[in-house]
Amino acid sequence: MMYKIAVLDSTHRREEFSCGNEILDNYLKKQASQDVKRQLSACFVMVDEQNNVKGYYTLSSASIPRENLPLSIAKKLPRNYENPPATLLGRLAIDKSLAGQGAGGSFLAKALERSFHQSKIIGSMAVIVDPIDENATKFYGKFGFLQLDSGKMFLEMKQIAKLVESNK
């Protein structure tokens, strides 16, 4: 089956979406549209031919307090960057019907690719995530995300650039 990724709009059918996490399911069904309207985040959906949502992720601007970064990274930044810019991958979820098929990793790769291209327009040194549970932490860890003291995780944009270049 072919899927396309699009910006969330009212034509996308969300009512049947279920990733197995009620918080993520309810966000898509009840709040994502309002967050987009308020320009708090951008929401991208993966839809099938019938416009049923099979996955979604959100992106927004963020920053990482310099003191939360590993010293090896922080020392390379100009001193006046107390909170270097980043991209927040706020939510990422795949419908249960696609579980175990590699869809989560592929969808994450698309989110990282979009973040990389946006970083050329609006500066961003990394993508950060705030894993919802231990399974999410393990998932992001498999893709090279590193743990911050805050519990959040990050992947430097230069690592993402290598991933994007290797997928060309």
C-alpha positions as CSV (number, residue, x, y, z in Angstrom):
1,M,0.0,0.0,0.0
2,M,1.2,3.5,-0.8
3,Y,1.3,6.2,1.8
4,K,1.9,9.9,1.4
5,I,3.0,12.4,4.0
6,A,1.1,15.7,4.2
7,V,0.4,18.6,6.5
8,L,-2.5,17.8,8.7
9,D,-5.8,19.3,7.4
10,S,-9.6,18.7,7.9
11,T,-9.7,16.1,5.1
12,H,-7.5,13.6,7.0
13,R,-9.5,10.9,8.7
14,R,-8.2,10.6,12.3
15,E,-11.1,8.9,14.1
16,E,-9.8,5.3,13.6
17,F,-6.2,6.1,14.4
18,S,-4.8,4.1,17.3
19,C,-1.1,3.7,18.1
20,G,-1.8,2.0,21.5
21,N,-1.1,5.1,23.6
22,E,-4.2,7.0,24.6
23,I,-2.3,10.3,25.1
24,L,-0.9,10.2,21.5
25,D,-4.2,9.0,20.1
26,N,-6.2,11.8,21.8
27,Y,-3.7,14.4,20.8
28,L,-4.2,13.7,17.2
29,K,-7.9,13.5,17.4
30,K,-8.6,16.4,19.8
31,Q,-5.7,18.9,19.9
32,A,-3.4,18.7,16.9
33,S,-5.6,20.9,14.8
34,Q,-5.8,23.6,17.4
35,D,-2.0,23.6,17.9
36,V,-1.5,24.0,14.2
37,K,-4.0,26.9,14.1
38,R,-2.2,28.6,17.0
39,Q,1.1,28.0,15.2
40,L,2.4,26.1,18.2
41,S,3.5,23.1,16.1
42,A,3.4,21.8,12.6
43,C,1.7,18.4,12.3
44,F,2.5,16.0,9.5
45,V,0.5,12.9,8.8
46,M,1.1,9.7,6.9
47,V,-2.2,8.8,5.1
48,D,-3.4,5.9,2.9
49,E,-5.4,6.2,-0.3
50,Q,-8.6,6.8,1.6
51,N,-7.0,9.6,3.6
52,N,-6.9,7.5,6.8
53,V,-4.1,8.7,9.1
54,K,-1.6,5.9,9.7
55,G,1.0,8.0,11.5
56,Y,1.8,11.5,12.5
57,Y,4.6,13.7,13.9
58,T,4.8,17.2,15.2
59,L,7.7,19.7,14.8
60,S,8.2,23.0,16.5
61,S,11.1,25.4,17.5
62,A,12.9,24.7,20.7
63,S,16.2,25.3,22.4
64,I,18.6,23.3,24.5
65,P,20.1,24.9,27.6
66,R,23.8,24.9,27.1
67,E,24.4,23.3,30.5
68,N,22.3,20.3,29.5
69,L,24.5,19.5,26.5
70,P,27.5,17.1,26.8
71,L,30.6,19.2,27.4
72,S,32.2,17.9,24.2
73,I,29.4,19.6,22.2
74,A,28.9,22.7,24.5
75,K,32.5,23.7,24.3
76,K,32.3,23.9,20.5
77,L,29.5,26.5,20.6
78,P,30.1,30.3,20.7
79,R,30.0,31.5,24.3
80,N,27.0,33.8,23.7
81,Y,24.7,30.8,22.8
82,E,23.2,30.0,26.2
83,N,20.2,28.2,24.6
84,P,21.2,27.0,21.2
85,P,18.3,26.5,18.7
86,A,16.9,23.1,18.1
87,T,13.9,21.4,16.5
88,L,11.5,19.6,18.8
89,L,10.0,16.4,17.5
90,G,7.2,16.7,19.9
91,R,5.2,13.6,19.0
92,L,5.7,10.7,16.7
93,A,3.2,7.8,16.4
94,I,2.3,5.0,14.0
95,D,-1.0,3.2,13.8
96,K,-1.0,-0.3,15.4
97,S,-1.9,-1.8,12.0
98,L,1.7,-0.9,10.8
99,A,3.5,-2.2,14.0
100,G,6.4,-4.5,13.4
101,Q,6.8,-3.4,9.7
102,G,9.6,-0.9,10.2
103,A,7.2,2.0,9.6
104,G,8.2,3.8,12.8
105,G,11.9,4.0,11.8
106,S,11.0,5.0,8.2
107,F,8.6,7.7,9.5
108,L,11.3,9.0,12.0
109,A,13.7,9.2,9.1
110,K,11.2,11.4,7.1
111,A,10.8,13.6,10.2
112,L,14.5,14.0,10.6
113,E,15.0,14.7,6.9
114,R,12.3,17.5,7.1
115,S,14.0,18.9,10.2
116,F,17.4,18.9,8.4
117,H,16.0,20.8,5.4
118,Q,14.3,23.3,7.7
119,S,17.5,23.8,9.6
120,K,18.9,25.5,6.5
121,I,16.1,28.1,6.7
122,I,15.8,28.5,10.4
123,G,18.9,27.5,12.4
124,S,18.8,24.3,14.4
125,M,21.7,22.4,15.8
126,A,19.8,19.3,16.8
127,V,16.5,17.5,17.0
128,I,15.3,16.9,20.5
129,V,12.6,14.5,21.7
130,D,11.0,13.9,25.1
131,P,10.3,10.2,25.1
132,I,6.9,9.3,26.5
133,D,8.1,6.0,28.0
134,E,11.0,3.5,28.2
135,N,10.0,1.9,24.9
136,A,10.2,5.3,23.2
137,T,13.6,5.9,24.8
138,K,14.9,2.6,23.4
139,F,13.4,3.4,20.0
140,Y,15.2,6.8,19.7
141,G,18.4,5.3,21.2
142,K,18.5,2.8,18.3
143,F,18.7,5.8,15.9
144,G,21.6,7.5,17.7
145,F,19.7,9.9,20.0
146,L,21.7,10.7,23.1
147,Q,20.3,11.2,26.6
148,L,20.3,14.6,28.2
149,D,20.3,15.2,32.0
150,S,16.7,16.5,31.6
151,G,15.5,13.1,30.3
152,K,15.1,14.5,26.9
153,M,17.2,13.1,24.0
154,F,18.9,14.8,21.1
155,L,20.5,14.0,17.8
156,E,22.9,16.6,16.3
157,M,22.0,18.0,12.9
158,K,25.4,17.1,11.6
159,Q,24.5,13.4,12.3
160,I,21.1,13.9,10.6
161,A,22.9,15.4,7.6
162,K,24.9,12.2,7.2
163,L,21.7,10.1,7.4
164,V,20.0,12.3,4.8
165,E,23.1,12.2,2.5
166,S,23.3,8.4,2.8
167,N,19.7,8.0,1.8
168,K,20.0,9.9,-1.5
